[in-house]
């Protein structure tokens, strides 16, 4: 009976530990960025727009307006030649998350895109802004 209780306790601990890791804000938001970049690469405006925070949606109230702005102002993010994640930082227990994405544009130029993601009242995350800088090496956040 004692062995059974120990086994059940171990299984519960593993399940809870997996759930906590699954909700890691750095991994969750990294996945969101990857999914948005994939949406850009497939010209899927609706999916790309779905990751935008309410403040971004207030500025660009329609997916097509948003998509046009990204194409015009964020070409390296819109259609990267290649990208990799650099440094990440979580602030206030995950209330705000920053990710550095190192991008080589299709033109061969290197860029650093700093994504800011904010936890929403429902606990989900949305992309609150991206700052893009010409760069050749990671400077950190």
Backbone torsions as a table, in degrees:
resi	resn	phi	psi	omega
1	UNK	NA	-39.6	179.7
2	UNK	-64.1	-40.8	178.5
3	UNK	-64.0	-39.1	178.2
4	UNK	-63.3	-45.5	178.8
5	UNK	-61.5	-41.1	178.6
6	UNK	-64.1	-42.4	179.3
7	UNK	-64.1	-43.4	178.5
8	UNK	-63.1	-43.1	179.0
9	UNK	-61.5	-41.3	179.3
10	UNK	-64.5	-43.1	178.8
11	UNK	-63.0	-44.2	178.7
12	UNK	-61.4	-43.8	179.1
13	UNK	-61.4	-41.5	178.9
14	UNK	-65.2	-41.8	179.3
15	UNK	-64.7	-46.1	179.4
16	UNK	-64.5	-42.9	178.3
17	UNK	-61.1	-40.0	178.0
18	UNK	-65.6	-40.2	179.4
19	UNK	-64.6	-40.7	179.0
20	UNK	-64.6	-45.1	178.7
21	UNK	-63.9	-36.9	-179.0
22	UNK	-64.5	-26.0	-178.4
23	UNK	-99.2	16.4	178.1
24	UNK	-60.8	121.1	-176.0
25	UNK	-60.9	-33.0	180.0
26	UNK	-67.4	-43.2	180.0
27	UNK	-71.4	-41.5	179.6
28	UNK	-58.5	-47.1	-176.5
29	UNK	-74.3	-32.3	175.7
30	UNK	-61.5	-43.9	178.5
31	UNK	-61.7	-40.0	178.0
32	UNK	-60.3	-45.1	179.9
33	UNK	-60.9	-45.5	178.4
34	UNK	-59.4	-42.3	179.9
35	UNK	-66.8	-36.6	177.6
36	UNK	-68.3	-42.6	178.1
37	UNK	-60.8	-42.0	176.8
38	UNK	-60.5	-40.2	177.9
39	UNK	-62.8	-42.2	176.7
40	UNK	-60.6	-44.8	-178.5
41	UNK	-62.6	-27.1	179.6
42	UNK	-100.9	12.4	-179.5
43	UNK	52.2	39.1	179.6
44	UNK	-98.1	84.4	-176.2
45	UNK	-60.6	-40.5	-177.2
46	UNK	-62.4	-45.6	179.8
47	UNK	-67.9	-44.9	179.5
48	UNK	-58.7	-42.9	-179.3
49	UNK	-67.0	-29.1	-177.3
50	UNK	-64.3	-19.5	-179.9
51	UNK	-88.3	-7.1	-176.8
52	UNK	-76.1	139.8	177.7
53	UNK	-70.5	160.0	179.9
54	UNK	-54.2	-36.9	178.8
55	UNK	-64.4	-37.0	176.8
56	UNK	-68.9	-42.5	179.6
57	UNK	-66.0	-27.9	176.2
58	UNK	-68.5	-36.8	178.0
59	UNK	-74.4	-34.0	-178.0
60	UNK	-128.6	82.2	-170.0
61	UNK	-72.7	2.5	-178.3
62	UNK	-137.1	141.0	-177.9
63	UNK	-58.1	-35.4	-178.2
64	UNK	-72.4	-36.6	175.8
65	UNK	-65.6	-44.1	177.6
66	UNK	-59.3	-48.7	-177.1
67	UNK	-62.1	-40.9	178.1
68	UNK	-62.2	-42.5	178.7
69	UNK	-62.2	-43.8	-179.6
70	UNK	-63.6	-45.3	178.7
71	UNK	-57.4	-42.5	-175.4
72	UNK	-75.5	-42.8	-169.7
73	UNK	-106.0	-15.1	-174.7
74	UNK	-132.7	47.1	-177.1
75	UNK	-51.2	-44.9	-180.0
76	UNK	-61.5	-31.3	177.5
77	UNK	-79.8	-38.9	-177.9
78	UNK	-61.8	-46.7	178.8
79	UNK	-140.1	76.1	179.6
80	UNK	-69.6	148.4	171.9
81	UNK	-75.6	-39.6	-179.8
82	UNK	-159.9	151.5	176.4
83	UNK	-151.5	156.4	177.1
84	UNK	-149.1	151.5	179.0
85	UNK	-82.6	136.6	174.5
86	UNK	-99.0	-128.5	-177.2
87	UNK	-81.3	156.6	177.4
88	UNK	-135.3	154.7	179.2
89	UNK	-147.6	135.8	176.1
90	UNK	-112.8	132.6	-178.3
91	UNK	-119.5	147.2	177.3
92	UNK	52.1	52.4	177.6
93	UNK	55.7	38.6	176.1
94	UNK	90.3	7.3	178.4
95	UNK	-64.3	-36.2	176.8
96	UNK	-132.8	136.2	179.8
97	UNK	-127.6	136.8	175.5
98	UNK	-116.5	138.0	174.0
99	UNK	-130.1	135.2	171.9
100	UNK	-96.0	127.5	176.7
101	UNK	-118.1	119.8	-179.7
102	UNK	-91.0	123.0	-171.3
103	UNK	-123.9	136.7	165.9
104	UNK	-107.1	117.4	-179.0
105	UNK	-70.0	166.3	178.3
106	UNK	-63.6	-18.7	177.2
107	UNK	-87.1	1.2	179.1
108	UNK	89.6	-6.7	179.2
109	UNK	-78.6	148.0	-180.0
110	UNK	-99.3	143.3	-177.0
111	UNK	-139.3	154.5	167.9
112	UNK	-116.7	125.4	175.5
113	UNK	-110.3	121.9	178.2
114	UNK	-102.5	111.9	179.3
115	UNK	-92.0	136.3	171.5
116	UNK	-113.8	124.3	178.7
117	UNK	-119.4	139.0	-177.6
118	UNK	-119.7	136.8	175.5
119	UNK	-72.7	132.2	-178.2
120	UNK	-89.7	164.9	-179.8
121	UNK	-55.1	-28.1	179.5
122	UNK	-85.5	1.9	178.4
123	UNK	94.3	-11.7	177.8
124	UNK	-77.2	171.3	176.8
125	UNK	-115.9	148.6	174.4
126	UNK	-136.5	151.4	179.0
127	UNK	-78.1	119.3	-173.7
128	UNK	-98.1	-8.9	178.7
129	UNK	164.1	159.1	177.5
130	UNK	-138.4	129.9	173.4
131	UNK	-109.2	127.6	-177.9
132	UNK	-116.4	131.1	-176.4
133	UNK	-130.4	138.7	173.0
134	UNK	-66.1	135.7	-173.0
135	UNK	-163.7	155.3	174.6
136	UNK	-120.2	-16.9	178.6
137	UNK	-139.1	157.2	178.4
138	UNK	-70.2	127.9	176.0
139	UNK	-103.5	-6.7	-177.7
140	UNK	85.4	179.5	-177.8
141	UNK	-106.6	NA	NA
